[in-house]
Amino acid sequence: MKTKRTEVSFESSEVWRIRQATGADVRECHICPNAVPMVLVEDLAMTTKISPREIYRAIERGELHFVDEPNARVFVCLASFSERNLQ
């Protein structure tokens, strides 16, 4: 008796819609060529359900573009985050 094998594959993609909140502090990535928005680590963690510590680890490994400000706020580039796919 022969068995029949079926393979199924699919491809998915994400679309992120970023809107500036009233009074929001917005940055643009200085590494990416197309002025990609950057968001605070804490905001990214809340939105993606990834711990801020995991995001900071990826920054320390050099996997994410970021801006570290003197007031201890860290902004992460959304394009580098999307490419890294920490989720």
Rosetta silent file (secondary structure, phi, psi, omega in degrees, C-alpha in Angstrom):
SEQUENCE: MKTKRTEVSFESSEVWRIRQATGADVRECHICPNAVPMVLVEDLAMTTKISPREIYRAIERGELHFVDEPNARVFVCLASFSERNLQ
SCORE:     score description
SCORE:     0.000 S_00000001
   1 L     0.000  128.531  178.789    0.000    0.000    0.000 S_00000001
   2 L   -88.018  142.976  174.781    1.378    3.383   -1.011 S_00000001
   3 L  -104.463  148.140 -178.694    1.095    6.357    1.268 S_00000001
   4 L  -105.610  132.301 -179.084    0.479    9.801   -0.015 S_00000001
   5 L  -113.181  130.673  178.862    2.430   12.718    1.393 S_00000001
   6 L  -121.267  129.165  176.994    1.156   16.277    1.236 S_00000001
   7 L  -111.380  135.912  178.822    3.261   19.280    2.148 S_00000001
   8 L  -123.402  132.142  175.757    1.749   22.638    2.950 S_00000001
   9 L  -133.917  155.096  177.593    3.734   25.822    3.301 S_00000001
  10 L  -147.288  160.524  179.096    2.750   29.429    3.793 S_00000001
  11 L  -125.345  138.127  178.673    4.373   32.808    4.040 S_00000001
  12 L  -128.316  160.055  176.786    3.251   35.595    6.299 S_00000001
  13 L  -143.542  161.006  179.636    4.170   39.214    6.735 S_00000001
  14 L  -116.726  148.066  173.042    3.466   41.958    9.231 S_00000001
  15 L  -125.382  124.211  178.902    2.435   45.532    8.691 S_00000001
  16 L  -106.309  130.524  176.684    3.018   47.996   11.499 S_00000001
  17 L  -107.733  118.477 -177.278    1.137   51.229   11.542 S_00000001
  18 L  -110.457  124.242  175.799    2.902   53.896   13.556 S_00000001
  19 L  -122.124  141.014  179.737    1.116   57.052   14.525 S_00000001
  20 L   -79.680  125.279  176.845    2.640   59.841   16.522 S_00000001
  21 L   -75.473  156.050  178.561    0.848   60.447   19.793 S_00000001
  22 L   -60.098  125.787  179.769    0.193   64.006   20.848 S_00000001
  23 L    77.546    9.980 -177.951    3.341   65.327   22.469 S_00000001
  24 L   -72.578  149.407  178.104    5.311   62.201   21.553 S_00000001
  25 L   -99.207  108.796 -173.503    9.065   62.339   21.226 S_00000001
  26 L  -107.442  140.770  176.756    9.909   60.807   17.834 S_00000001
  27 E  -124.016  160.117  173.374   13.331   59.797   16.529 S_00000001
  28 E  -120.216  141.846 -178.810   14.527   58.522   13.171 S_00000001
  29 L   -66.025  129.581 -179.906   17.109   55.763   12.798 S_00000001
  30 L   -85.069   -7.048  179.545   20.489   57.170   11.748 S_00000001
  31 L   -97.999  -41.513 -179.194   21.594   53.802   10.300 S_00000001
  32 L   -71.937  143.920 -174.906   18.586   52.867    8.136 S_00000001
  33 L   -75.180  -19.341 -171.558   18.382   54.680    4.774 S_00000001
  34 L  -113.727   38.525  175.943   14.670   55.567    4.799 S_00000001
  35 L    48.876   58.456 -179.802   14.117   57.498    8.043 S_00000001
  36 L   -74.735  137.379  179.850   12.648   54.569    9.960 S_00000001
  37 E   -69.814  152.959  177.170   10.860   55.523   13.195 S_00000001
  38 E  -120.668  146.267 -179.822   12.316   54.583   16.556 S_00000001
  39 E  -128.297  158.249  177.641   10.329   53.849   19.705 S_00000001
  40 E   -64.582  144.691  179.358   11.155   53.636   23.390 S_00000001
  41 H   -55.323  -43.232 -177.449   12.176   50.184   24.636 S_00000001
  42 H   -64.077  -40.688  178.750    9.376   50.238   27.223 S_00000001
  43 H   -67.356  -40.222  178.267    6.723   51.083   24.611 S_00000001
  44 H   -64.355  -40.820  179.484    8.018   48.368   22.284 S_00000001
  45 H   -63.616  -43.328  178.856    7.975   45.839   25.116 S_00000001
  46 H   -63.061  -41.589 -176.571    4.385   46.695   26.017 S_00000001
  47 H   -71.064  -38.611 -173.678    3.228   46.455   22.418 S_00000001
  48 H   -98.615   -6.825 -178.569    4.998   43.199   21.543 S_00000001
  49 L    64.489   25.840  173.593    4.730   41.397   24.919 S_00000001
  50 L  -104.103  138.644 -176.963    8.518   40.918   24.922 S_00000001
  51 L   -66.295  145.718  176.423   10.303   41.828   28.128 S_00000001
  52 H   -57.055  -35.122 -179.849   12.371   45.006   28.110 S_00000001
  53 H   -61.796  -40.278  178.291   15.324   42.922   29.337 S_00000001
  54 H   -64.651  -38.532  177.541   15.170   40.715   26.229 S_00000001
  55 H   -65.696  -43.553  177.722   15.167   43.823   24.037 S_00000001
  56 H   -63.140  -35.689  176.323   18.159   45.227   25.960 S_00000001
  57 H   -62.162  -42.669  178.517   19.976   41.897   25.489 S_00000001
  58 H   -64.556  -35.958  176.124   19.442   42.148   21.718 S_00000001
  59 H   -64.385  -45.745 -179.108   20.821   45.702   21.837 S_00000001
  60 H   -63.368  -31.702  177.811   23.877   44.507   23.774 S_00000001
  61 L   -79.131   -5.417  179.671   24.468   41.753   21.185 S_00000001
  62 L    80.933   19.734 -176.995   24.417   44.423   18.440 S_00000001
  63 L   -89.022  -15.195 -177.702   21.271   43.030   16.814 S_00000001
  64 L  -125.880  143.585  172.175   19.186   46.213   17.042 S_00000001
  65 L   -78.224  140.622 -178.470   19.796   49.815   16.001 S_00000001
  66 E  -153.687  163.549  172.447   19.299   52.133   18.946 S_00000001
  67 E  -127.517  124.112  178.745   19.860   55.619   20.338 S_00000001
  68 E  -103.838  116.292 -176.773   20.866   55.947   23.983 S_00000001
  69 L   -95.496  157.004 -178.846   20.035   59.381   25.355 S_00000001
  70 L   -60.509  -25.924 -179.504   21.653   61.097   28.353 S_00000001
  71 L   -86.451   19.240  174.938   18.352   61.023   30.269 S_00000001
  72 L    71.957   15.556  174.449   18.477   57.167   30.254 S_00000001
  73 L   -93.144  136.539 -179.628   15.850   56.760   27.538 S_00000001
  74 E  -119.914  124.511  178.110   16.654   54.185   24.856 S_00000001
  75 E  -104.069  137.919 -179.244   14.977   54.272   21.443 S_00000001
  76 E  -114.843  138.387  177.672   14.954   51.168   19.193 S_00000001
  77 E   -72.470  127.489 -179.202   14.691   51.178   15.395 S_00000001
  78 H   -68.137  -31.890  179.736   11.529   49.388   14.246 S_00000001
  79 H   -66.877  -44.767  179.657   13.152   48.132   11.028 S_00000001
  80 H   -67.768  -34.718  176.886   15.995   46.400   12.865 S_00000001
  81 H   -65.426  -43.276  179.766   13.509   44.991   15.379 S_00000001
  82 H   -63.860  -40.453  178.570   11.302   43.652   12.588 S_00000001
  83 H   -67.106  -36.505 -177.363   14.298   42.023   10.857 S_00000001
  84 H   -73.311  -33.805  178.156   15.498   40.437   14.083 S_00000001
  85 L    53.021   66.266  179.164   12.046   39.012   14.881 S_00000001
  86 L   -71.153  -14.518 -176.885   12.445   38.580   18.639 S_00000001
  87 L   -67.175    0.000    0.000    8.886   37.386   18.906 S_00000001
